[in-house]
Amino acid sequence: MARGGLHGEVTVKRADGTYVTLVGQRGTVTEATDTKLTVKSEDGYTHSYVLDGSTKFRSASDPKGPALKASDLKVGDEVAVRAQRNGSDDTATAVVKGPFPVRTGQGQGNQGHAGRMHRQSGTPGGQQPTPSPSATPSMSGSVSGSVSQS
């Protein structure tokens, strides 16, 4: 899920040619059992996830600490869920229990992200490349045609 995103899904093609739908959500736990987790995002979207033996749990405040269990999740906890769609169920593959860092100001977190994206694409320092004059489209010429109004 994108940085700062609340919930979403994406369908991707696996190496074997099959497709899988991946689901993600950040929000507050409204129900937690050993086999089910229900999360409500701040925009009101609520979704339930299946928990099974392959679901991984960890704490955002101690990511290298001991693994958590489903029973460590309580109503009111802040969580981030990653899941895989299996038929009509979304089975959680990973659940991270908050608290998460508070973001101050709208869009502040994206500046660093955008810079990393530019550096990943090979542009040093996150700067936009300046196109050469020959690569800049010309605005000369004329446009002809007629427009009829009914």
N, C-alpha and C positions, 0 to 999 in steps of 0.2 A: 504494500500500500504506500502511496506517496506520502512524503513527509507532511504531517499535519492533516492528513486525510482522516475522515471519520469512518467511512465504510465503502466497500466497492467489490467488484469482481472482475476477473479477466479470464478469458479462455485462451489456452496456449496449446501448441502442438508439441507432443513429445517426440523424442528421437525415433521411437518405433512407429510414428505416423498417427497415433491416436491422439485424441484431444482430451484435455482436462480443464475443468473450471476451478480456479483458485479464488477464495473469498477472504476478505479481511475486514476487520472492524475494531474500532476503539470505542470504549464506553464504560458504563457502570453495570456491574452484575446486579440483575434483578431476581435471578434464581440460580442456585448452584446445588447439584447433586453429584454423585459419583459418575453418572452417565450423561448428564445434561447440563449445559451452561447457557443461560439466557442473558443477553447484553443489550443495553439501551444506550444509543449514542446521544450526544447533546442536542441533535436536531429532531429527536423523538423516534428515530428508526430503531426497532427492536427485532432481534433475531435470536433463534436458539441453535445451538451447536451440539452435536453428539460428541461425548468424550469416551475414548476407549483406551485400551492398553498401549496404543502407540502414540497417544497425545503426550507431548512434552510440556512440562510446566517449569517456569523459572521466575525469578524476581528481578524487576528492573533495578532495584536498589542494590542487589547483590548478584549480578549475572554469573559470576564464577562460583557462587556459593552452592550449598546443597540443593538438589532438585526439589521442587515443590510437588505436592500431590493435589488432586482434585479437592480433597477435603480441606485444603488450605485456603480455598476461595470462599468468600462470604459475600452475602448481599451487601451492596454499597462499595465493594472494592472496585478500583479502576483497573481495567484490563485492556490488552490488545490481543486479538485472536487472529490466527491464520488458519484457514480450513481448506478442505478439498471437497468438492461436490461429488456425492455418490448417490445417483438416482435422485430422490427427493430430499435426501439428508445432506447436511454440510457437516463433515466430520473434522473436528479441530485437530490440526497437526501440531500446533504450538500455541500456548497461552502464556503471556507475560503479565505478571501482576505488578501494578504500579505501586507507589506513585511515580508519575512521569514528570520530567522537567516542565515547569510552567513556561509557556511561550508568551512573551510580552510584545505587544504591537503587532499589527497585521503585516504579514509578509516579511518580517525580519529574517526568519529562518531560510527563506528562499534565496537570499543574496549569496550566501555561502554555497548553497546547493548549485545555483546557476554557475558560479565560478568553477566548481568542481566539474560540472558538465563540460565547460569550455576546455578546461585543462585535459579532460579525458579525450576530447576530440583532437587534441594536439595543438591547440592554440595556447601559447605561453601566457601565463598570468591572468587567464580568464578574459582576455580582451577580444572584442570582435575583430575579425580580419577586415582590412580595408580593401575593397575590390579595386582591381586595376582599371584604368580608363577604358581599356578594350573590353572588359567584362561588364561595363555599365551599359544598360540598354539605352539606345538613343531615343529621345523624345521628339525628334524632328520628323517631318512628314505630315501628311494630311489624312483626315478621315472623311470618307464620303459616304453618302447613303441618304435615304429619306425615312422619315417617320410619319406614319399616317395616324390620324386620330379619328376615332369613330364617334 
